[in-house]
């Protein structure tokens, strides 16, 4: 890895940390609170008990997928372009799995975990799940895709070895050809 790639990877890692653990929470509390909070939903409780664990798990998954991608691509020694192109389905599979995992984490921490435990996350409500409005679910769906973009696509774009940069969507257009 060239030093410029290492610096850009480090910067994208820090940006991802700040996004997931600071900016995103601030946005949920201050910008999207009306969309996310349903009737009788204590937003702070939801963010602490469901949203933050779900996005933390997605962050861990994205960083793990990124490390696996970098490990595979830095160890590989492709002999021709066809071998490089064969990695494209692997990259897309990882990206799709990360998005699906993000949605599953949201579902798990908002509904499933509370049903399995048989307890209500909102005291006195009698519901054993967080009641999010449809707009809240749509917002979370979009935020998962933004997170995967920032935590997986951007770092793979910036740090993939030159030959494998051709595999990452948009890399040639943004960073140029070989």
Sine and cosine of phi, psi and omega as CSV:
sin_phi,cos_phi,sin_psi,cos_psi,sin_omega,cos_omega
0.00,0.00,0.76,-0.65,0.05,-1.00
-0.95,0.31,0.39,-0.92,-0.06,-1.00
-0.88,0.47,-0.59,0.81,0.02,-1.00
-0.90,0.44,-0.65,0.76,0.05,-1.00
-0.90,0.44,-0.65,0.76,0.02,-1.00
-0.89,0.46,-0.66,0.75,0.03,-1.00
-0.91,0.42,-0.72,0.70,0.01,-1.00
-0.90,0.44,-0.63,0.78,0.06,-1.00
-0.89,0.45,-0.70,0.72,0.04,-1.00
-0.88,0.48,-0.68,0.73,0.03,-1.00
-0.90,0.43,-0.65,0.76,0.02,-1.00
-0.93,0.37,-0.55,0.83,0.06,-1.00
-0.90,0.44,-0.73,0.68,0.02,-1.00
-0.90,0.44,-0.67,0.74,0.03,-1.00
-0.88,0.48,-0.65,0.76,0.04,-1.00
-0.90,0.44,-0.67,0.75,0.06,-1.00
-0.87,0.50,-0.75,0.66,0.01,-1.00
-0.89,0.47,-0.66,0.75,0.00,-1.00
-0.88,0.47,-0.79,0.61,-0.11,-0.99
-0.94,0.35,-0.69,0.73,-0.17,-0.98
-0.98,-0.17,-0.15,0.99,0.00,-1.00
-0.79,-0.61,-0.90,0.44,-0.14,-0.99
-0.90,0.43,-0.73,0.68,-0.04,-1.00
-0.87,0.49,-0.69,0.73,0.02,-1.00
-0.90,0.45,-0.67,0.74,0.04,-1.00
-0.87,0.49,-0.68,0.74,0.01,-1.00
-0.90,0.44,-0.66,0.75,0.02,-1.00
-0.90,0.44,-0.62,0.79,-0.01,-1.00
-0.97,0.24,-0.61,0.79,-0.17,-0.99
-0.94,-0.34,-0.51,0.86,-0.06,-1.00
-0.98,-0.18,-0.71,0.70,-0.11,-0.99
-0.95,-0.30,0.29,0.96,-0.07,-1.00
-0.88,0.48,-0.60,0.80,0.01,-1.00
-0.93,0.36,-0.50,0.86,0.00,-1.00
-0.98,0.18,-0.61,0.79,-0.11,-0.99
-0.99,0.14,-0.63,0.77,-0.09,-1.00
-0.99,0.13,0.87,-0.50,0.08,-1.00
-1.00,0.04,-0.02,-1.00,0.02,-1.00
-0.90,0.44,0.81,-0.58,0.03,-1.00
0.97,0.25,0.18,0.98,0.00,-1.00
-1.00,-0.07,0.92,-0.38,0.09,-1.00
-0.95,0.31,0.95,-0.31,-0.14,-0.99
-0.86,0.52,-0.67,0.74,0.00,-1.00
-0.88,0.47,-0.65,0.76,0.04,-1.00
-0.89,0.45,-0.70,0.71,0.01,-1.00
-0.87,0.49,-0.73,0.68,-0.02,-1.00
-0.88,0.48,-0.67,0.74,-0.05,-1.00
-0.96,0.27,-0.64,0.77,-0.13,-0.99
-1.00,-0.05,-0.37,0.93,-0.07,-1.00
-0.81,-0.59,-0.79,0.61,-0.12,-0.99
-0.92,0.39,-0.78,0.63,-0.02,-1.00
-0.88,0.47,-0.72,0.70,0.05,-1.00
-0.88,0.47,-0.61,0.79,-0.01,-1.00
-0.91,0.42,-0.72,0.70,-0.01,-1.00
-0.96,0.27,-0.44,0.90,0.11,-0.99
-0.92,0.39,-0.68,0.73,0.05,-1.00
-0.90,0.44,-0.63,0.78,0.04,-1.00
-0.91,0.41,-0.63,0.78,0.04,-1.00
-0.87,0.49,-0.73,0.69,0.02,-1.00
-0.87,0.49,-0.68,0.73,0.00,-1.00
-0.90,0.44,-0.68,0.73,0.00,-1.00
-0.91,0.41,-0.68,0.74,0.01,-1.00
-0.91,0.42,-0.64,0.77,0.04,-1.00
-0.89,0.45,-0.72,0.69,0.02,-1.00
-0.89,0.45,-0.62,0.78,0.04,-1.00
-0.89,0.46,-0.72,0.69,0.00,-1.00
-0.89,0.45,-0.65,0.76,0.04,-1.00
-0.90,0.44,-0.70,0.71,0.03,-1.00
-0.86,0.52,-0.74,0.67,-0.01,-1.00
-0.91,0.41,-0.63,0.78,0.02,-1.00
-0.89,0.46,-0.72,0.69,-0.01,-1.00
-0.90,0.43,-0.73,0.68,-0.10,-1.00
-0.96,0.28,-0.52,0.85,0.02,-1.00
-0.97,0.23,-0.42,0.91,0.02,-1.00
-1.00,0.09,-0.43,0.90,-0.08,-1.00
-0.96,0.29,0.55,-0.84,0.06,-1.00
-0.78,-0.62,0.99,0.16,-0.05,-1.00
-0.92,0.39,0.60,-0.80,0.00,-1.00
-1.00,-0.03,-0.38,0.92,-0.02,-1.00
-0.43,-0.90,0.08,-1.00,-0.04,-1.00
-0.91,0.42,-0.49,0.87,0.00,-1.00
-0.90,0.44,-0.62,0.78,0.03,-1.00
-0.91,0.41,-0.59,0.80,0.04,-1.00
-0.93,0.37,-0.70,0.71,-0.02,-1.00
-0.89,0.46,-0.47,0.88,0.03,-1.00
-0.91,0.40,-0.28,0.96,0.03,-1.00
-0.99,0.16,-0.29,0.96,-0.04,-1.00
-0.84,0.54,-0.73,0.68,0.05,-1.00
-0.87,0.49,-0.56,0.83,0.04,-1.00
-0.90,0.44,-0.69,0.72,0.01,-1.00
-0.89,0.46,-0.74,0.68,-0.02,-1.00
-0.91,0.42,-0.61,0.80,0.05,-1.00
-0.88,0.47,-0.70,0.71,0.03,-1.00
-0.88,0.48,-0.70,0.72,-0.02,-1.00
-0.90,0.44,-0.71,0.71,0.00,-1.00
-0.91,0.42,-0.69,0.73,0.03,-1.00
-0.87,0.49,-0.64,0.77,0.02,-1.00
-0.90,0.44,-0.67,0.74,0.04,-1.00
-0.90,0.44,-0.73,0.69,0.02,-1.00
-0.88,0.47,-0.65,0.76,0.06,-1.00
-0.88,0.47,-0.66,0.75,0.03,-1.00
-0.86,0.51,-0.70,0.72,0.03,-1.00
-0.92,0.40,-0.65,0.76,0.02,-1.00
-0.90,0.43,-0.65,0.76,0.04,-1.00
-0.88,0.48,-0.67,0.75,0.03,-1.00
-0.88,0.47,-0.72,0.70,0.02,-1.00
-0.89,0.45,-0.69,0.72,-0.03,-1.00
-0.89,0.46,-0.77,0.64,-0.08,-1.00
-0.98,0.21,-0.32,0.95,0.02,-1.00
-1.00,0.00,-0.51,0.86,-0.11,-0.99
-0.78,-0.63,-0.86,0.50,-0.23,-0.97
-0.88,0.48,-0.72,0.70,-0.05,-1.00
-0.87,0.49,-0.59,0.81,-0.02,-1.00
-0.96,0.29,-0.56,0.83,0.04,-1.00
-0.95,0.32,-0.62,0.78,0.05,-1.00
-0.91,0.42,-0.61,0.79,0.01,-1.00
-0.98,0.20,-0.35,0.94,0.00,-1.00
0.94,0.35,0.50,0.87,0.03,-1.00
-0.76,-0.65,0.31,-0.95,-0.03,-1.00
-1.00,-0.09,0.77,-0.64,0.05,-1.00
-0.97,0.26,-0.35,0.94,0.02,-1.00
-0.93,-0.37,0.95,-0.33,-0.06,-1.00
-0.85,0.53,0.75,-0.67,0.07,-1.00
1.00,0.09,-0.06,1.00,-0.04,-1.00
-1.00,0.07,-0.46,0.89,-0.04,-1.00
0.98,0.22,-0.02,1.00,0.02,-1.00
-0.99,-0.13,0.69,-0.72,0.02,-1.00
-0.98,-0.18,0.76,0.65,0.08,-1.00
-0.20,-0.98,0.25,-0.97,0.11,-0.99
-1.00,0.04,0.82,-0.57,-0.02,-1.00
-1.00,0.05,0.98,-0.19,0.03,-1.00
-0.98,-0.20,0.64,-0.77,0.06,-1.00
-0.95,0.31,0.32,-0.95,0.02,-1.00
-0.82,0.57,-0.61,0.80,0.05,-1.00
-0.90,0.44,-0.54,0.84,0.05,-1.00
-0.92,0.38,-0.67,0.74,0.04,-1.00
-0.91,0.42,-0.63,0.78,0.04,-1.00
-0.90,0.44,-0.67,0.74,0.04,-1.00
-0.87,0.49,-0.71,0.70,0.01,-1.00
-0.90,0.44,-0.61,0.79,0.04,-1.00
-0.87,0.49,-0.71,0.70,0.01,-1.00
-0.93,0.37,-0.62,0.79,0.00,-1.00
-0.91,0.40,-0.56,0.83,0.07,-1.00
-0.88,0.47,-0.71,0.71,-0.01,-1.00
-0.91,0.41,-0.60,0.80,0.07,-1.00
-0.90,0.43,-0.67,0.75,0.02,-1.00
-0.88,0.47,-0.70,0.71,0.01,-1.00
-0.90,0.43,-0.60,0.80,0.05,-1.00
-0.89,0.46,-0.73,0.68,-0.03,-1.00
-0.96,0.27,-0.55,0.84,-0.13,-0.99
-0.99,-0.12,-0.32,0.95,0.01,-1.00
-0.85,-0.52,-0.81,0.58,-0.07,-1.00
-0.89,0.46,-0.79,0.61,-0.05,-1.00
-0.86,0.50,-0.75,0.66,0.03,-1.00
-0.89,0.45,-0.60,0.80,0.04,-1.00
-0.94,0.35,-0.55,0.84,0.07,-1.00
-0.90,0.44,-0.68,0.73,-0.09,-1.00
-0.99,0.16,-0.50,0.87,-0.18,-0.98
-0.92,-0.40,-0.12,0.99,0.00,-1.00
-0.90,0.44,0.59,-0.81,0.06,-1.00
-0.86,0.52,0.39,-0.92,-0.13,-0.99
-0.76,0.65,-0.73,0.68,-0.03,-1.00
-0.92,0.38,-0.60,0.80,-0.03,-1.00
-0.99,0.11,-0.14,0.99,0.10,-0.99
-0.88,0.47,-0.47,0.88,0.01,-1.00
-0.91,0.41,-0.32,0.95,-0.02,-1.00
-0.99,0.16,-0.59,0.81,-0.08,-1.00
-0.95,0.31,0.82,-0.57,-0.04,-1.00
-0.85,0.53,0.75,-0.66,0.04,-1.00
0.99,0.10,-0.12,0.99,-0.09,-1.00
-0.90,0.43,-0.69,0.73,-0.03,-1.00
-0.91,0.41,-0.65,0.76,-0.01,-1.00
-0.92,0.40,-0.64,0.77,-0.06,-1.00
-0.99,0.15,-0.72,0.69,-0.10,-1.00
-0.99,-0.17,-0.17,0.99,-0.03,-1.00
1.00,-0.06,0.16,-0.99,-0.02,-1.00
-0.97,0.25,-0.26,-0.97,-0.03,-1.00
-0.84,0.55,0.00,0.00,0.00,0.00
